[in-house]
């Protein structure tokens, strides 16, 4: 960013954002990046950083099983690998192995999520899935990071011999220890260790009675530490075996280093990737702390903040359990300079700083605590003049400092500048300083810059009302209690409530009236008019809010009524369907009874059989009509079903019966990425997705070709 200096960092408290970001970083490189964080002006780079942060935020908040960023930087290890015939330390292999395993797990996670996380996916271009680093290291080291006994046949033999010698040493020592304990030659401690050797703690009066090597005495001289003579050659042999072990371990590590060195470019890529992820992860944690979101980034020059918070104030108040009030404002090319006025302690400076700090955060790749429907754009410069900046060293007063700062602003300000001026024009004689401030304001306005300015000067408020692309705003106060409402109101200047605040704080009314009489009567009336307008607007806003609430309640009540009506109609339709079905069954029963009544039987033996042909014709006719009606109903239901299927087609079947070795398949729930079947073992299928091989259940695959 052009003209970005440490005064801007201090004025907008961007240094506190750097500190918070630093505290979320794991390793030194990311911490250094956080401490030196500087806003960018290249939109492409800014968008990339913002979208990376947003995608990582989704990973951390929507239940994805993404691995934790826990690793150790490998700068020293990489430097050693670049030196020919160098041998890495044992801990270095643990760092490299853990990095390879972590990146492998990340690649596995992203393998089917390229479309969902395109920015994070792109970070993995320079790495690939492999176990060719992990497996050789695991053959040498156990899961505690210790070298295995079977890392080589030579080491295994040496350690077996060491175990045998150690047992002999302990056996001999325990035998002598028991004998001397029975004789009473030992001190209370009985034994100790000197130079990693087990020694007897002998009372000095008996030391010449015991064969062995004296290894030292206690501070008082009452105890002499003796290595039993039977263990002297054994301990010497053990030392030789330790030396053999060290030489064999060096040979193993040298060979392993040569093996790992083949993957030096990949290990460098691991290191760069994990450092980048550490920094993105820190940005994400900061975003989660302040419930931050990604706003729209517009090509047009504009700032539209909706329910935005000053991040430092938000976190501070959250810790203290205090409510923080959001602010909303909009700047665009038609209204690009906002002059905020109103009483002190109403939130003018916080609103101004919030606007500037959120702009710096956005251009540093950080999400902002504002509604995601907010819009922002990219500025090439953010210039500030905030607070009392006296320079004792250069003997500059506050006003001199501000004049020097203003001179700089007039030289560098343009349409790509965001200007933030707090208490504009103060520091000198109010009349003279106000006139000069008005000239500065017009000059800055003519340079097409964007700006947020706070002031008490009436002429600046008036000028903002007169200029086409400037506007007034005020921080609202409750006129009855003179308590701040902490709400920015755009469209009119604010009263300073100078005399009202004085009166509520107990200043004599006669003194206040005397002060009013010394002012231009028009100025007093204007300030009163502004205060009255603010009061009326506040009442209007309250009335509007009550009306809106009533409308919302009415809509909710209407929706509840419509929901109940729909459920009632559905229940009524279901009941009617049951009634119709029951009536249908009753009608059929009545008809059957009629057929039964008409059916004639022969009760007397030898009498002529009754004629039921007419009845059977009626029954057949009735059954034909009923069958036709039922079939018609079934056809109508089938047509309706087919229409529904056409409207909502079913997903194609996976055709798993066609899957064989060499088939092209895809994961049913894994997106569009295709793989090749390498092996089928029952329900387990080995599939290669590019360089990545994995075993998948057959039921999770769909046949492609």
VOGU-3710 file (C-alpha; in Angstrom, 3 decimals, decimal comma):
1> xxxxxxxxxx> 0,000/0,000/0,000  1,285/3,491/-0,870  2,028/5,991/1,942  1,357/3,417/4,678  3,372/4,425/7,740  3,649/3,475/11,399  1,564/6,497/12,391  -1,389/4,938/10,555  -0,667/1,633/12,350  -0,703/3,421/15,711
11> xxxxxxxxxx> -3,705/5,660/14,969  -5,930/2,777/13,849  -4,567/0,233/16,400  -3,505/-2,089/13,589  -0,556/-3,073/15,797  -3,033/-4,772/18,179  -4,420/-6,794/15,262  -0,848/-7,848/14,429  -0,295/-8,964/18,035  -3,531/-10,979/18,139
21> xxxxxxxxxx> -2,632/-12,629/14,828  0,911/-13,336/16,077  -0,475/-15,114/19,152  -2,479/-17,491/16,944  0,579/-18,531/14,890  2,417/-21,752/15,805  5,891/-21,353/14,330  8,394/-18,536/14,110  8,090/-17,759/10,383  4,324/-17,264/10,551
31> xxxxxxxxxx> 4,746/-15,204/13,738  7,227/-12,948/11,935  4,793/-12,513/9,027  2,073/-11,531/11,494  4,325/-9,001/13,241  5,235/-7,401/9,890  1,765/-7,653/8,314  1,189/-4,835/5,811  -1,939/-4,128/3,724  -1,684/-4,842/0,002
41> xxxxxxxxxx> -3,082/-2,898/-2,940  -3,039/-5,712/-5,520  -6,666/-6,868/-5,687  -5,812/-10,331/-7,000  -3,506/-11,057/-4,039  -6,033/-9,642/-1,564  -8,909/-11,749/-2,943  -6,710/-14,870/-2,839  -5,818/-14,319/0,834  -9,422/-13,518/1,803
51> xxxxxxxxxx> -10,855/-16,571/0,055  -8,192/-18,844/1,559  -9,173/-17,562/5,005  -12,879/-17,980/4,270  -12,418/-21,573/3,012  -10,362/-22,452/6,106  -13,085/-20,905/8,262  -15,610/-23,263/6,629  -13,287/-26,220/7,358  -13,159/-25,300/11,033
61> xxxxxxxxxx> -16,863/-24,503/11,551  -18,827/-26,975/9,408  -17,700/-30,287/10,893  -15,009/-31,262/8,382  -12,383/-33,706/9,687  -9,397/-31,662/8,535  -6,101/-32,406/10,346  -4,807/-29,944/12,920  -1,881/-27,680/11,933  0,751/-29,069/14,300
71> xxxxxxxxxx> 4,296/-29,274/12,947  7,868/-28,040/13,436  9,589/-25,891/10,820  12,397/-27,687/8,999  14,738/-24,858/7,914  17,773/-26,402/9,681  17,005/-29,891/8,363  16,657/-28,597/4,793  19,937/-26,719/5,129  21,676/-29,912/6,312
81> xxxxxxxxxx> 20,204/-31,965/3,451  21,726/-29,512/0,978  25,219/-30,280/2,335  26,787/-33,292/0,654  27,509/-36,305/2,931  25,870/-34,595/5,919  23,989/-36,741/8,438  20,705/-35,595/9,993  20,121/-35,779/13,731  17,605/-38,291/15,023
91> xxxxxxxxxx> 14,985/-35,618/15,820  15,203/-34,308/12,246  13,768/-37,542/10,895  10,799/-37,222/13,274  10,091/-33,692/11,956  10,307/-34,839/8,326  8,217/-37,957/8,916  5,493/-35,994/10,759  5,404/-33,345/8,003  5,038/-36,016/5,301
101> xxxxxxxxxx> 2,281/-37,798/7,227  0,414/-34,527/7,888  0,556/-33,442/4,229  -0,535/-36,933/3,094  -3,604/-36,710/5,328  -4,389/-33,239/3,961  -4,077/-34,439/0,353  -6,398/-37,343/1,179  -8,919/-34,889/2,663  -8,874/-32,571/-0,379
111> xxxxxxxxxx> -8,851/-35,360/-2,966  -12,617/-35,120/-3,580  -13,103/-31,500/-2,487  -11,412/-29,500/-5,256  -14,648/-27,743/-6,245  -15,616/-26,977/-2,636  -12,228/-25,529/-1,600  -10,498/-24,337/-4,801  -8,153/-21,832/-3,103  -6,857/-24,295/-0,511
121> xxxxxxxxxx> -6,671/-27,081/-3,111  -4,365/-24,880/-5,226  -1,846/-24,709/-2,357  -1,110/-28,427/-2,845  0,155/-28,114/-6,449  3,794/-28,557/-5,414  3,258/-31,627/-3,163  1,972/-35,127/-3,790  0,851/-38,163/-1,813  3,695/-40,611/-1,028
131> xxxxxxxxxx> 4,791/-43,011/1,695  8,300/-43,305/0,278  9,554/-40,917/2,983  7,573/-42,350/5,895  8,243/-46,068/5,376  12,107/-45,956/5,455  11,984/-43,750/8,564  9,509/-46,119/10,253  11,874/-49,017/9,536  14,581/-47,233/11,553
141> xxxxxxxxxx> 12,567/-45,451/14,284  9,798/-46,731/16,560  6,672/-44,719/17,429  8,544/-42,999/20,308  11,228/-41,694/17,961  13,853/-44,170/19,228  16,050/-46,216/16,859  14,768/-49,773/16,567  16,947/-52,738/17,609  16,333/-54,282/14,184
151> xxxxxxxxxx> 17,182/-51,117/12,216  20,120/-53,184/10,900  21,439/-56,692/11,504  24,663/-55,195/12,902  22,809/-53,018/15,416  20,619/-55,919/16,475  23,705/-58,066/17,207  25,434/-55,245/19,134  22,371/-54,587/21,297  21,943/-58,296/22,030
161> xxxxxxxxxx> 25,549/-58,387/23,237  24,964/-55,232/25,286  21,941/-56,855/26,946  23,983/-59,963/27,775  26,871/-57,935/29,273  24,454/-55,745/31,233  22,870/-58,835/32,788  26,277/-60,201/33,818  27,201/-56,837/35,363  23,941/-56,745/37,376
171> xxxxxxxxxx> 24,277/-60,402/38,409  27,849/-59,885/39,692  26,942/-56,634/41,396  23,923/-58,094/43,203  26,035/-61,022/44,449  28,740/-58,718/45,896  26,062/-56,352/47,258  24,400/-59,161/49,230  27,724/-60,427/50,595  28,886/-56,971/51,778
181> xxxxxxxxxx> 25,455/-56,168/53,212  25,670/-59,308/55,353  29,166/-58,263/56,529  27,985/-54,716/57,382  30,582/-52,986/55,174  28,077/-50,789/53,293  26,618/-47,386/54,182  22,877/-46,796/54,483  22,548/-45,942/50,779  24,283/-49,243/49,840
191> xxxxxxxxxx> 24,866/-48,271/46,193  24,984/-45,443/43,643  25,852/-44,496/40,045  29,043/-42,783/38,864  29,648/-42,207/35,144  26,635/-44,434/34,441  28,302/-47,298/36,305  26,719/-49,067/39,253  29,013/-48,729/42,317  28,992/-49,889/45,937
201> xxxxxxxxxx> 28,587/-47,281/48,704  31,225/-48,667/51,164  32,021/-47,256/54,597  35,493/-45,756/54,120  36,902/-47,736/57,070  36,329/-50,968/55,106  37,357/-49,814/51,588  40,655/-51,800/51,542  38,829/-55,021/52,303  36,917/-54,908/49,009
211> xxxxxxxxxx> 38,591/-55,718/45,676  37,678/-53,218/42,981  38,258/-49,712/41,600  37,606/-46,684/43,797  35,417/-44,269/41,786  35,083/-41,432/44,323  34,030/-40,456/47,842  31,163/-38,604/49,501  31,525/-34,932/50,556  32,222/-35,977/54,152
221> xxxxxxxxxx> 34,649/-38,719/53,107  32,741/-41,289/55,155  31,642/-43,222/52,057  33,846/-44,565/49,259  32,268/-45,606/45,963  33,826/-48,813/44,609  33,262/-50,668/41,373  33,517/-54,436/42,086  36,623/-55,994/40,478  34,498/-58,632/38,708
231> xxxxxxxxxx> 32,653/-55,859/36,856  35,689/-53,794/35,759  36,350/-55,777/32,548  32,632/-56,146/31,905  32,049/-52,379/32,159  35,015/-51,830/29,847  33,455/-54,262/27,363  30,131/-52,447/27,702  31,844/-49,127/26,856  33,308/-50,735/23,732
241> xxxxxxxxxx> 29,859/-51,978/22,733  28,408/-48,470/23,257  31,043/-47,134/20,878  30,163/-49,874/18,374  26,493/-48,917/18,743  27,238/-45,229/18,056  29,208/-46,083/14,918  26,482/-48,438/13,664  23,769/-45,841/14,339  25,753/-43,256/12,380
251> xxxxxxxxxx> 25,973/-45,686/9,450  22,194/-46,235/9,631  21,437/-42,501/9,824  23,862/-41,748/6,997  22,081/-44,267/4,748  18,674/-42,954/5,820  19,808/-39,357/5,153  20,862/-40,370/1,621  17,437/-41,929/1,124  15,587/-38,862/2,415
261> xxxxxxxxxx> 17,839/-36,444/0,486  16,286/-37,749/-2,757  13,054/-36,029/-1,667  14,632/-32,656/-0,811  12,407/-30,628/-3,245  9,305/-32,285/-1,798  10,464/-31,644/1,800  11,056/-27,965/0,916  7,539/-27,862/-0,541  6,197/-29,433/2,684
271> xxxxxxxxxx> 7,868/-26,701/4,721  6,552/-23,864/2,545  3,034/-25,331/2,476  2,824/-25,844/6,249  4,165/-22,354/6,962  1,483/-20,919/4,647  -1,213/-23,020/6,316  0,021/-21,894/9,749  -0,528/-18,276/8,700  -3,936/-18,989/7,111
281> xxxxxxxxxx> -4,936/-20,931/10,228  -3,972/-17,946/12,407  -6,071/-15,613/10,237  -8,971/-18,059/10,591  -8,672/-18,255/14,387  -8,710/-14,452/14,565  -11,831/-14,405/12,362  -13,549/-16,927/14,635  -12,662/-14,847/17,721  -14,514/-11,825/16,332
291> xxxxxxxxxx> -17,210/-13,655/14,316  -15,782/-12,117/11,149  -17,049/-12,593/7,601  -15,952/-12,066/4,001  -17,682/-8,985/2,521  -18,131/-8,355/-1,166  -15,068/-6,766/-2,786  -16,304/-4,329/-5,406  -14,581/-3,127/-8,561  -16,241/0,229/-7,953
301> xxxxxxxxxx> -14,773/2,536/-5,346  -17,151/2,148/-2,382  -17,488/1,221/1,281  -20,771/-0,188/2,572  -20,464/-1,461/6,124  -23,543/-3,207/7,547  -23,667/-3,943/11,285  -19,905/-3,553/11,546  -17,869/-3,580/14,760  -14,547/-2,103/15,809
311> xxxxxxxxxx> -12,649/-5,411/16,262  -10,455/-4,368/19,198  -13,407/-2,826/21,053  -15,546/-5,884/20,266  -13,043/-8,346/21,769  -12,328/-6,099/24,745  -16,046/-5,686/25,515  -16,693/-9,393/24,992  -14,074/-10,212/27,628  -15,608/-7,671/30,016
321> xxxxxxxxxx> -19,187/-8,790/29,301  -20,167/-5,399/27,833  -22,456/-4,974/24,826  -20,865/-3,520/21,689  -23,041/-1,474/19,319  -22,621/-2,087/15,578  -22,463/0,749/13,048  -23,570/0,965/9,422  -22,377/3,492/6,849  -21,963/3,819/3,097
331> xxxxxxxxxx> -19,489/5,794/0,984  -19,505/5,787/-2,816  -18,540/8,131/-5,643  -21,741/10,137/-5,109  -21,282/10,485/-1,339  -17,602/9,886/-0,698  -16,867/12,218/2,242  -18,708/11,797/5,529  -18,518/14,485/8,233  -19,584/13,098/11,629
341> xxxxxxxxxx> -20,520/15,500/14,417  -22,171/15,278/17,808  -21,211/15,414/21,495  -18,026/13,934/22,872  -18,117/10,284/24,041  -20,833/9,505/21,505  -18,731/7,181/19,367  -17,516/9,484/16,559  -13,859/8,492/16,837  -14,662/4,785/17,264
351> xxxxxxxxxx> -16,769/4,844/14,088  -13,987/6,614/12,171  -11,303/4,215/13,445  -13,539/1,226/12,739  -13,875/2,242/9,105  -10,097/2,612/8,691  -9,132/-0,499/10,662  -11,556/-2,737/8,762  -10,117/-1,413/5,503  -6,561/-2,283/6,623
361> xxxxxxxxxx> -7,674/-5,725/7,767  -9,432/-6,475/4,489  -6,387/-5,466/2,437  -4,227/-7,673/4,698  -6,298/-10,778/3,899  -8,245/-10,717/7,178  -12,001/-11,237/7,427  -13,892/-8,397/9,128  -16,539/-8,316/11,901  -19,396/-7,082/9,721
371> xxxxxxxxxx> -22,442/-8,493/7,977  -21,345/-10,595/4,965  -23,606/-8,443/2,754  -21,231/-5,521/3,343  -19,196/-4,242/0,391  -15,682/-2,828/0,299  -13,119/-1,909/-2,339  -9,351/-1,533/-2,609  -7,590/1,739/-1,692  -3,967/2,487/-2,527
381> xxxxxxxxxx> -3,508/4,736/0,514  -5,049/5,069/3,972  -4,088/8,366/5,635  -4,877/9,278/9,244  -4,688/12,210/11,616  -6,081/11,023/14,925  -5,454/12,056/18,512  -2,973/14,376/20,212  0,388/13,892/18,471  2,939/16,244/19,999
391> xxxxxxxxxx> 6,618/15,742/19,202  8,843/16,877/22,087  11,932/15,697/20,225  11,195/17,942/17,232  9,550/20,607/19,398  6,296/20,391/17,453  2,955/21,277/19,040  -0,188/19,364/18,235  -1,257/22,021/15,748  2,174/22,140/14,066
401> xxxxxxxxxx> 2,169/18,377/13,784  -1,276/18,473/12,204  -0,244/21,157/9,731  2,750/19,069/8,645  0,510/16,039/8,329  -2,020/18,049/6,294  0,726/19,257/3,962  1,629/15,615/3,309  -2,019/14,715/2,683  -2,470/17,530/0,160
411> xxxxxxxxxx> 0,587/16,257/-1,746  -0,396/12,570/-1,998  -4,202/12,368/-1,815  -6,079/11,096/-4,871  -9,249/9,163/-5,803  -7,689/5,940/-4,464  -7,137/7,437/-0,986  -9,153/6,814/2,180  -8,713/9,804/4,493  -9,515/9,622/8,221
421> xxxxxxxxxx> -9,366/12,893/10,185  -10,418/13,002/13,846  -11,386/16,341/15,475  -10,619/18,094/12,188  -9,391/21,668/12,567  -8,704/21,648/16,327  -5,468/22,755/17,962  -5,612/26,483/17,219  -7,864/29,510/17,586  -11,394/28,245/16,847
431> xxxxxxxxxx> -12,252/31,044/14,415  -8,925/31,034/12,547  -8,419/27,286/12,753  -11,974/26,685/11,563  -11,459/28,872/8,507  -8,222/27,098/7,603  -9,874/23,708/8,193  -12,645/24,673/5,771  -10,069/25,487/3,073  -8,274/22,179/3,692
441> xxxxxxxxxx> -11,599/20,337/3,520  -12,445/21,867/0,129  -8,949/21,117/-1,221  -9,138/17,486/-0,147  -12,637/17,184/-1,573  -11,416/18,423/-4,953  -8,859/15,595/-5,047  -11,765/13,069/-5,318  -10,658/11,126/-2,242  -12,900/9,159/0,126
451> xxxxxxxxxx> -12,961/10,265/3,735  -14,495/10,087/7,202  -14,042/13,244/9,272  -15,173/14,102/12,795  -15,572/17,733/13,849  -17,370/20,188/16,103  -16,924/23,090/13,652  -20,218/24,415/12,288  -18,591/25,728/9,090  -17,317/22,222/8,236
461> xxxxxxxxxx> -20,799/20,780/8,802  -22,262/23,520/6,600  -19,679/22,914/3,872  -20,463/19,178/3,893  -24,137/20,019/3,333  -23,255/22,289/0,395  -20,813/20,027/-1,477  -22,443/17,616/-3,936  -20,503/14,463/-3,001  -20,156/15,080/0,741
471> xxxxxxxxxx> -22,644/14,397/3,514  -23,227/14,947/7,197  -23,748/12,343/9,857  -24,263/12,499/13,597  -23,913/10,234/16,602  -27,320/10,192/18,272  -27,886/11,194/21,924  -30,919/10,911/24,153  -31,743/14,564/24,775  -33,536/13,805/28,038
481> xxxxxxxxxx> -30,699/11,902/29,703  -27,835/13,106/27,454  -26,675/9,506/27,266  -25,143/8,370/23,980  -27,159/5,936/21,842  -24,006/4,872/19,917  -25,836/4,970/16,599  -24,648/6,784/13,492  -27,367/8,719/11,699  -26,609/9,798/8,128
491> xxxxxxxxxx> -28,086/12,936/6,596  -27,821/15,726/9,119  -25,152/17,254/11,352  -25,188/16,668/15,083  -25,419/19,106/17,924  -22,558/19,231/20,421  -25,120/19,689/23,248  -22,580/22,055/24,842  -25,001/23,988/27,034  -27,242/20,982/27,787
501> xxxxxxxxxx> -24,265/18,949/29,049  -23,120/21,906/31,152  -26,572/22,296/32,708  -26,966/18,593/33,538  -23,545/18,702/35,226  -24,700/21,419/37,623  -23,380/24,614/35,986  -25,437/27,624/37,091  -28,164/28,496/34,566  -27,300/32,223/34,714
511> xxxxxxxxxx> -23,725/31,448/33,617  -25,023/29,340/30,753  -27,400/32,114/29,607  -24,559/34,636/29,870  -22,415/32,400/27,655  -25,235/32,142/25,106  -25,606/35,934/25,006  -21,939/36,301/24,008  -22,395/34,144/20,937  -23,835/35,022/17,590
521> xxxxxxxxxx> -27,587/34,555/18,075  -27,814/32,697/14,772  -25,240/30,152/15,887  -27,122/29,430/19,138  -30,385/29,062/17,201  -28,706/26,799/14,656  -27,294/24,518/17,340  -30,696/24,397/19,056  -32,384/23,663/15,742  -29,979/20,789/15,069
531> xxxxxxxxxx> -30,567/19,408/18,567  -34,362/19,646/18,125  -34,139/17,978/14,720  -32,106/15,153/16,231  -34,713/14,716/18,955  -37,571/14,710/16,441  -35,722/12,277/14,211  -35,047/10,010/17,165  -38,767/10,014/18,016  -39,600/9,396/14,364
541> xxxxxxxxxx> -37,161/6,478/14,297  -38,741/4,997/17,417  -42,203/5,350/15,854  -40,931/3,776/12,631  -39,415/0,876/14,541  -42,702/0,307/16,389  -44,567/0,365/13,058  -42,098/-2,057/11,492  -42,387/-4,338/14,520  -46,179/-4,246/14,263
551> xxxxxxxxxx> -45,963/-5,092/10,556  -43,552/-7,943/11,280  -45,808/-9,293/14,036  -48,801/-9,074/11,681  -46,930/-10,971/8,950  -45,902/-13,640/11,451  -49,505/-13,949/12,678  -50,727/-14,215/9,087  -48,133/-16,897/8,343  -49,138/-18,836/11,469
561> xxxxxxxxxx> -52,799/-18,618/10,399  -51,985/-19,783/6,856  -49,919/-22,687/8,230  -52,785/-23,754/10,501  -55,276/-23,371/7,650  -53,126/-25,509/5,348  -52,779/-28,220/8,000  -56,543/-28,093/8,645  -57,299/-28,416/4,925  -54,830/-31,315/4,619
571> xxxxxxxxxx> -56,475/-33,059/7,589  -59,933/-32,350/6,141  -58,880/-33,780/2,753  -57,478/-36,904/4,441  -60,710/-37,359/6,418  -62,774/-36,852/3,270  -60,693/-39,487/1,504  -61,407/-41,962/4,342  -65,129/-41,078/4,255  -65,240/-41,595/0,464
581> xxxxxxxxxx> -63,464/-44,946/0,800  -65,835/-46,072/3,586  -68,891/-44,952/1,561  -67,569/-46,864/-1,401  -67,194/-49,994/0,709  -70,725/-49,515/2,149  -72,188/-49,161/-1,339  -70,426/-52,323/-2,459  -71,742/-54,121/0,647  -75,317/-52,992/-0,070
591> xxxxxxxxxx> -74,998/-54,108/-3,678  -73,690/-57,488/-2,556  -76,644/-57,830/-0,148  -79,013/-57,096/-3,030  -77,354/-59,823/-5,126  -77,621/-62,239/-2,182  -81,320/-61,456/-1,722  -82,023/-62,061/-5,427  -80,106/-65,337/-5,516  -82,634/-68,232/-5,637
601> xxxxxxxxxx> -82,010/-71,703/-4,214  -83,994/-75,025/-4,426  -85,038/-76,133/-0,958  -87,347/-79,019/-1,937  -85,888/-82,211/-3,340  -86,940/-82,965/-6,898  -88,123/-79,412/-7,657  -86,864/-77,574/-10,744  -83,538/-75,736/-10,304  -84,180/-71,937/-10,021
611> xxxxxxxxxx> -83,081/-69,628/-12,876  -80,384/-67,121/-11,731  -79,089/-66,159/-15,180  -80,438/-62,628/-15,037  -78,807/-62,163/-11,621  -75,456/-63,464/-12,891  -75,626/-61,077/-15,865  -76,212/-58,144/-13,473  -73,343/-59,324/-11,237  -71,013/-59,658/-14,243
621> xxxxxxxxxx> -72,022/-56,236/-15,522  -71,482/-54,664/-12,078  -68,075/-56,313/-11,646  -67,032/-55,196/-15,154  -67,938/-51,584/-14,384  -66,152/-51,687/-11,011  -63,029/-53,294/-12,549  -62,956/-50,644/-15,280  -63,260/-47,861/-12,688  -60,423/-49,311/-10,580
631> xxxxxxxxxx> -58,151/-49,750/-13,604  -58,859/-46,169/-14,691  -57,908/-44,952/-11,218  -54,669/-46,979/-11,381  -53,843/-45,527/-14,836  -54,410/-41,996/-13,547  -52,139/-42,692/-10,538  -49,447/-44,146/-12,841  -49,590/-41,101/-15,148  -49,257/-38,846/-12,105
641> xxxxxxxxxx> -46,266/-40,885/-10,845  -44,531/-40,681/-14,234  -45,141/-36,935/-14,379  -43,567/-36,583/-10,927  -40,564/-38,699/-12,007  -40,125/-36,563/-15,105  -40,273/-33,467/-12,971  -37,873/-34,947/-10,372  -35,813/-37,581/-12,236  -34,060/-40,251/-10,178
651> xxxxxxxxxx> -30,298/-40,359/-10,056  -28,793/-42,918/-12,447  -28,016/-46,332/-10,972  -24,368/-46,956/-10,128  -24,278/-50,214/-12,228  -21,787/-51,730/-9,792  -22,174/-55,152/-11,421  -20,171/-53,798/-14,401  -17,169/-52,763/-12,306  -14,026/-54,805/-12,982
661> xxxxxxxxxx> -10,224/-54,288/-13,022  -9,450/-51,447/-15,444  -12,926/-49,864/-15,180  -13,281/-46,105/-14,786  -15,315/-45,308/-11,658  -16,266/-42,403/-9,410  -17,224/-42,062/-5,750  -21,019/-41,846/-5,381  -20,700/-39,206/-2,644  -17,330/-37,808/-3,647
671> xxxxxxxxxx> -17,957/-35,460/-6,547  -16,964/-35,872/-10,205  -13,339/-36,987/-9,892  -12,717/-40,290/-11,725  -10,356/-43,137/-10,881  -9,176/-46,457/-12,305  -9,857/-49,847/-10,640  -6,565/-51,616/-9,895  -7,770/-54,592/-7,857  -11,036/-56,133/-6,606
681> xxxxxxxxxx> -10,987/-58,250/-3,449  -14,548/-59,183/-2,519  -16,331/-55,966/-1,560  -13,008/-54,062/-1,305  -11,841/-52,228/-4,433  -8,387/-50,615/-4,871  -8,783/-47,419/-6,930  -6,159/-44,954/-8,243  -7,321/-41,338/-8,336  -4,368/-39,795/-10,155
691> xxxxxxxxxx> -1,274/-40,442/-7,993  -3,433/-41,297/-4,988  -4,338/-44,943/-4,304  -7,058/-45,931/-1,864  -9,277/-48,904/-0,908  -13,040/-48,234/-1,266  -16,152/-50,299/-0,564  -17,778/-51,449/-3,836  -21,120/-49,989/-2,701  -19,535/-46,502/-2,607
701> xxxxx> -18,515/-46,625/-6,307  -20,414/-45,834/-9,506  -19,439/-47,348/-12,872  -18,449/-44,770/-15,522  -16,964/-46,860/-18,342
//
